[in-house]
Each structure stands twice: as structure tokens, then as C-alpha cells.
Amino acid sequence: MLFRSSLQVRATRTRAAFGFLYRVAVSVRGLARGSTALLTVAANRPIATFTLARGCGYVGIGRATCRITRTPTVLTFAVVPFPGRATRLLVRATAPRSRPDLVSLLLRR
């Protein structure tokens, strides 16, 4: 397959209010001009996500998705992991004719 671009995803997490909420900042680069990418935030355990970022659903239960039309862009999410064991957060960006990228973060509650 011939790729027009390679998406680059970076994510950071910061523990926020009361130790059960995380602020997750995701940056995406490398989208080819005129393309659209899909960013997915999912986890191996139940999560709730909240964002006011343009192109995203405001609230996600179990996963969040965003449509990205230009890069570079930065999206910020509030993530609440289910209590108990650590949660692995997976952030993936995909676009037609672009090499996808995946980042993993560990959230402890």
C-alpha cells in the first residue's frame, strides 16, 4: 500500500481532581492535506471521557472518537477510569492512505 503520510500521535496524562480524574492531552500531526483522520480513545477497562474538542462527541462511555480535518491539532480529554486495577488507555489515529499511529498510557486509580 502506498502511504501519502504518516500520522504521529502523542499523549500525556496528568492526574486531576481528587485523584480519580485524568487530564489527557493528545496531539496529532502528519495528516495529508485534504484528508480526514479518525482519532479513537479506548481502554482495556470501563472509562468515561469528556471533551469540548471540535469534531468529538462530548461524552464517551467506553470510548471516544474524534474527526480530525487538519494537523497539527491538540485535543484535551477528561478521563475517569473504573475503580480497581490500572487501566490501559489506547489512543489511535487512522486515515485513508496514511500510516496509522497508536499510543498507550497507564491510568491508576
Secondary structure in CASP SS format (residue, H / E / C, confidence):
PFRMAT SS
TARGET T0000
AUTHOR 0000-0000-0000
METHOD secondary structure of the structure
MODEL  1
M C 1.00
L C 1.00
F C 1.00
R C 1.00
S E 1.00
S E 1.00
L C 1.00
Q E 1.00
V E 1.00
R E 1.00
A E 1.00
T E 1.00
R E 1.00
T E 1.00
R E 1.00
A C 1.00
A H 1.00
F H 1.00
G H 1.00
F C 1.00
L C 1.00
Y E 1.00
R E 1.00
V E 1.00
A E 1.00
V E 1.00
S E 1.00
V E 1.00
R E 1.00
G C 1.00
L C 1.00
A C 1.00
R C 1.00
G C 1.00
S C 1.00
T C 1.00
A E 1.00
L E 1.00
L E 1.00
T E 1.00
V E 1.00
A E 1.00
A E 1.00
N C 1.00
R C 1.00
P C 1.00
I E 1.00
A E 1.00
T E 1.00
F E 1.00
T C 1.00
L C 1.00
A C 1.00
R C 1.00
G C 1.00
C E 1.00
G C 1.00
Y C 1.00
V E 1.00
G E 1.00
I E 1.00
G C 1.00
R E 1.00
A E 1.00
T E 1.00
C E 1.00
R E 1.00
I E 1.00
T C 1.00
R C 1.00
T C 1.00
P C 1.00
T E 1.00
V E 1.00
L E 1.00
T E 1.00
F E 1.00
A E 1.00
V E 1.00
V E 1.00
P E 1.00
F C 1.00
P C 1.00
G C 1.00
R C 1.00
A C 1.00
T E 1.00
R E 1.00
L E 1.00
L E 1.00
V E 1.00
R E 1.00
A E 1.00
T E 1.00
A C 1.00
P C 1.00
R C 1.00
S E 1.00
R E 1.00
P C 1.00
D E 1.00
L E 1.00
V E 1.00
S E 1.00
L E 1.00
L E 1.00
L E 1.00
R C 1.00
R C 1.00
END
